[in-house]
Amino acid sequence: MPHRLAASVAASLAAAGLVTAMAATPASAGPDRHDDTTLGRLAADTHRYFGSATDNPEFSDAAYLGILGSEFNSTTAGNALKWYATEPQQGVFDFTQGDQVLDFARRHHMSFRAHTLVWHNQLPDWLNNGTFTADQLRAILKKHITTVARHYKGKVYSWDVVNEAFNEDGTYRDTIFYRTLGPGYIADALRWAREADPHAKLYLNDYNIEAIGPKSDAYYALVKSLRAQHVPIDGVGFQGHLALQYGYPDTLQQNLRRFADLGLDVAITELDIRMYLPADATKLATQADWYARVTKACLAVRRCVGITVWDYTDKYSWIPAVFQGEGAALPYDENLQPKPAYTAIRDALRSAGRH
Ligand code: XIL
């Protein structure tokens, strides 16, 4: 590991209270040994961020945190700000886990994407199992958004206010919120979030909207109409959970651009590129090429503010638990060593920074 990086990793660990002495050992003699530039720094040179999601159980892994804090200049809490975690019982709020991630971000000068206020998954049992009238649910939603967004007021770069609101065909997803409140819950949620934290950028976020198609068209129509009604909306997040077997979304750049042309920010918010296991050199090379293409697509669109990978190492990827037989989706392997994808992202960022 080059000296400056080793020193900064050690400093990160020290700042995180994880080591008391500068004891970081030069561990990696990989392809990057003569290159101590980080993805975060290269992205910053283009006025963007390159971030990684993280999760609270990972905070006991010092080597992992060393890289998280030194390589990336933005982070997203993978689970800590979801409804089940922040309001586990009705009216009882818990910010312990979110604060832990935010604290790490602040100590390492990373910006913080907050995820997420309104989503149909990972809701607490009291909400999933309850029966509520529209008035009751509207009050519950308002209180949740207001309390959580106020707690983080002034401290987060952006909020994913509503996550995954549409079906693949562009119709509204049938969630407790849509069913009970109708489509207006989205505008309400955005307005309440703006009231609670006027400086956070407010996003809608979804998967399978990277390419132009019925689902991204639905977002395009929705944000246009929200804008026309002066509903506060600042950005659209394209999750970017890609899979080699489905092909690269060729219209990504064009799609990002059409949203940007509406005057919105756009971001790649949960990037990972999975494959059927076992990984081999050919698949990893294709994966590297896709990571570079996504990076270049973002760099080509001025309003594309940054890219976040959905954690940076295969050690902590959510993929194997959810997609059977798939994995190896991230730019670092399970031993925290950079893969070809890492080098491809770095080279794509670097070539843009030079222009
Ligand atoms: C995932 C987390 O990474 C997992 O730890 C959790 O078990 C399930 O959720 N889209 C999203 C994210 O918006 O919140 C999801 O995160 C991945 C898909």
Boltz pocket constraint, residues with backbone or C-beta under 6 A from the ligand:
constraints:
  - pocket:
      binder: B
      contacts: [[A, 78], [A, 79], [A, 163], [A, 239], [A, 270], [A, 318]]
      max_distance: 6.0
